[in-house]
Each structure stands twice: as structure tokens, then as C-alpha cells.
């Protein structure tokens, strides 16, 4: 036996498809509402409701293109400085070799410049001494040149077993990874002209 309420369907129970008077949204109304919502979200974002964007670190800085000093690849770097101090170092996207990429040493190059442990003065320890003394470059450079000449003159060999060698084995040279390619080239030329045969570079070790 059917429930008498099953046959008593109210007009509001009818489907929208069977009720032509029911309001229906058009495609234009849907797109209009979507556009309004997007504009509202954008307005809220500009009003400060979105996460804050930090200011650019290099704003107002002077950018200088240079070459990474750590190895012979020659990757390009952009050094940003403000008020005479380096504030940022990053890869140069215009460089034909690295195209903006840097290895871990090149990316951390600013730590070489701004480092409290970086030596900025000449330290000298006398033979047999235990304490380091601060000296000026005007004192150190002539002393280094005099000792190099003294050692070279004392140990220079012109011939060995009847063969011309023109060398000294009492002096060695170790280049540092902070030298760029041009500085390393000039250093090797100087050492070869002095007759050195023991020449090495830190970046190869």
C-alpha cells in the first residue's frame, strides 16, 4: 500500500529541468563572477593580505662583472658593492662559459671577502721566535726579494752531468686558489725566469 504522501509532491520538489521558471546561470554570468573573484583576490594581495615580499638585497648597489678566482674554468661572477663594501656575489647569466651557474666555492665567494678571519696585515715570526709581529708591506717586500735572490744565488745550478739546466731546487712556489688566471700566468712566468722547477697550485691538490 503506497503512502499517500508519495503522490503529493510539492511544486518546489520538482527538478529545475522540469521547471522552466527556475533561475539558471549562463556562461556569461559564470565568467563574470570568476573575473570579479580574481580581481578581488588581487586587490587583497596588493593590500597586504598576502605574504610580504622582501626588498631586493642588491637595490642601489654597483654591479661589477668579474671572473671566479678558484680554478681554471673561469666562471663569471657579478659582484655587488655598496658604500665600498661587497654585499653580494652571484653567477653572471651573460657569461658564455658558466651562464650564471657557480659551484659551491664560487657561490660562497663572499665569505672570502667579508671574513673576520681574513688576514689583512703582514705577520712575521723571526727565526727561532714564537710570537708573530705585524709588519708593513714596505718592510716585507724588500725583505722577501732579498731572501729570494740570496737563496737563488747560493743554490743556482747551470749544468748537471754535462747538461745545461739553469735551475734552483732550493725554492718552491705554491699558487693559491684566490689567484685568477692572469695572476697565475704571471706568477708562473716569474718563477720559471728565476729557475724554479717545483711549481704547484692549490686548486690542483
C-alpha positions in Angstrom: 0.0 0.0 0.0 1.5 3.3 -1.1 1.9 6.1 1.3 -0.5 8.8 0.4 2.3 11.4 0.8 4.3 9.9 -2.2 1.7 11.2 -4.6 1.6 14.6 -3.0 4.7 16.2 -4.4 5.0 19.9 -3.9 6.0 22.2 -6.7 9.3 23.1 -5.1 10.3 19.4 -5.2 10.3 19.4 -9.0 13.7 19.3 -10.8 14.9 22.5 -12.4 14.8 20.8 -15.8 11.0 20.4 -15.4 10.5 23.8 -14.0 11.3 26.5 -16.7 10.6 29.3 -14.2 13.7 28.3 -12.0 16.6 30.7 -12.4 19.6 29.4 -14.3 23.1 30.9 -14.6 24.5 31.4 -18.1 28.1 31.0 -19.2 28.5 34.8 -19.3 27.4 35.1 -15.7 29.8 32.4 -14.6 32.7 34.1 -16.3 31.7 37.4 -14.9 31.7 36.0 -11.4 35.0 34.3 -11.9 36.6 37.6 -13.1 35.2 39.5 -10.2 36.6 37.0 -7.7 40.1 37.1 -9.4 40.1 40.9 -9.2 39.1 40.8 -5.5 41.9 38.3 -4.7 44.4 40.5 -6.5 43.2 43.6 -4.6 43.6 41.8 -1.3 47.1 40.7 -2.3 48.2 44.2 -3.0 46.6 45.5 0.1 49.0 43.4 2.3 47.0 40.3 2.9 49.4 38.1 1.0 52.9 37.1 2.3 55.3 40.1 2.3 57.9 40.2 -0.5 61.4 41.1 1.0 63.2 44.1 -0.6 65.9 43.3 -3.2 69.2 42.8 -1.4 71.2 44.5 -4.2 69.0 47.5 -4.7 71.1 50.6 -5.1 74.3 48.6 -5.3 77.0 48.9 -8.0 77.4 45.7 -10.0 80.8 44.7 -11.4 81.4 41.7 -13.7 84.5 39.6 -12.8 85.9 36.0 -13.0 85.7 33.5 -10.2 89.3 33.0 -8.8 89.0 29.4 -7.5 90.0 27.3 -10.6 90.9 27.5 -14.2 87.3 27.1 -15.6 86.8 30.9 -15.4 83.1 31.1 -14.4 81.6 34.6 -14.5 80.5 36.4 -11.3 78.6 39.6 -10.6 79.9 41.4 -7.5 77.5 43.9 -5.9 79.0 46.6 -3.7 77.5 49.4 -1.7 79.4 52.2 0.1 82.7 50.5 -0.6 81.7 47.1 0.8 80.9 43.9 -1.1 77.3 42.8 -0.2 76.5 40.1 -2.7 78.2 37.8 -5.2 76.2 35.7 -7.8 76.7 34.0 -11.1 76.8 36.1 -14.3 74.0 34.9 -16.6 75.6 36.7 -19.5 78.9 34.8 -19.2 79.5 32.4 -22.1 81.1 29.6 -20.0 79.0 29.3 -16.8 75.8 31.1 -18.0 75.0 32.2 -14.4 75.9 28.9 -12.6 78.5 28.6 -9.9 80.0 25.7 -7.9 79.8 25.7 -4.1 83.1 27.5 -3.8 82.1 30.2 -6.3 78.7 30.7 -4.7 80.3 31.2 -1.3 82.9 33.6 -2.6 81.6 36.5 -0.5 82.8 34.6 2.6 86.4 35.1 1.3 85.9 38.9 1.1 83.8 39.5 4.3 85.5 37.3 6.8 86.8 38.2 10.2 89.5 35.5 9.9 90.9 37.0 6.8 94.5 38.3 7.2 94.8 41.9 6.2 98.3 42.6 7.6 101.7 41.1 7.2 102.6 38.7 10.1 106.3 37.9 10.6 107.9 35.4 13.0 111.6 35.7 13.5 113.8 32.6 13.2 113.6 30.7 16.5 110.8 33.0 17.7 107.4 32.1 19.0 105.4 35.3 18.6 104.0 36.8 15.4 104.7 40.5 14.7 102.7 42.8 12.5 104.8 44.4 9.7 104.1 46.7 6.8 104.3 45.7 3.1 107.1 48.3 2.7 109.1 46.3 5.2 108.1 42.8 3.9 108.5 43.1 0.1 112.2 44.2 0.0 113.0 41.5 2.6 111.3 38.8 0.5 113.1 39.9 -2.6 116.5 40.0 -0.8 116.0 36.5 0.6 114.9 35.0 -2.8 117.9 36.5 -4.5 120.3 35.3 -1.8 118.9 31.7 -1.9 118.9 31.6 -5.7 122.5 32.8 -6.0 123.6 30.3 -3.4 121.9 27.3 -5.0 121.6 28.0 -8.7 122.8 25.2 -11.0 123.9 25.9 -14.6 124.8 22.4 -15.6 124.2 18.9 -14.2 126.0 15.8 -15.6 127.2 17.8 -18.6 123.7 19.1 -19.4 122.5 22.7 -19.2 119.7 23.0 -16.6 119.8 26.6 -15.2 117.7 25.9 -12.2 117.4 26.1 -8.4 115.9 23.3 -6.3 116.0 25.3 -3.1 112.9 27.4 -3.7 109.3 26.2 -4.4 106.2 28.0 -5.3 102.6 27.1 -4.3 99.9 29.2 -6.0 96.7 30.0 -4.1 93.1 29.3 -5.3 92.3 33.0 -4.8 94.5 33.9 -7.9 92.7 34.4 -11.1 94.1 33.0 -14.4 96.0 36.1 -15.3 97.7 36.3 -11.9 98.6 32.6 -12.1 100.1 33.0 -15.6 102.2 35.9 -14.5 103.3 34.1 -11.4 104.5 31.0 -13.3 106.4 33.2 -15.8 108.2 34.9 -12.9 109.0 31.5 -11.2 110.3 30.0 -14.5 112.5 33.0 -15.1 114.0 32.5 -11.6 114.8 28.9 -12.5 112.3 27.2 -10.2 111.2 23.6 -11.1 109.0 22.9 -8.1 105.8 24.8 -9.0 102.3 23.8 -7.9 98.9 25.2 -7.5 96.5 24.7 -4.6 93.4 24.2 -6.8 95.0 21.1 -8.3 95.8 19.4 -5.0 
